[in-house]
Amino acid sequence: MAQALSPCRRARFSRRRKRQTETPQTRRQKSQEGPVNWLAIKLIHAYRFLLSPWVGNQCRFYPTCSHYAEEALKTHGLGKGGYLTLRRLIKCHPWHPGGLDPVPPQDNKHPTPDTTGHRGEPR
């Protein structure tokens, strides 16, 4: 007769299964969550809550520059996310029309195992 798993064992089993189903994309995403990236995001939060109320709401873009920087760092990591943030801050001047400027999606240069055939050809 099959014995039912206790809630504790069920949780352990599901954690083990999640580790086994980790994809290359999730591994790359975890590598972007380093301590320097965490510190940069916390500095953005400090700016947003301490200095931004004094400066006022004068951003001509959506999302605001601080939200854009946070999303760029979370999506692309410190290198490319920092570059995208710097590029966005350079565009912030009175002669730029502003508007909607979302963070570009992360490109998948490395094929995932389920989309390629035996020798790397698409299925």
Secondary structure as UniProt FT lines:
FT   HELIX           7..20
FT   HELIX           24..31
FT   HELIX           35..46
FT   HELIX           47..51
FT   HELIX           52..55
FT   STRAND          61..62
FT   HELIX           65..90
FT   TURN            94..95
FT   STRAND          99..100
FT   HELIX           113..115
FT   TURN            118..119
//
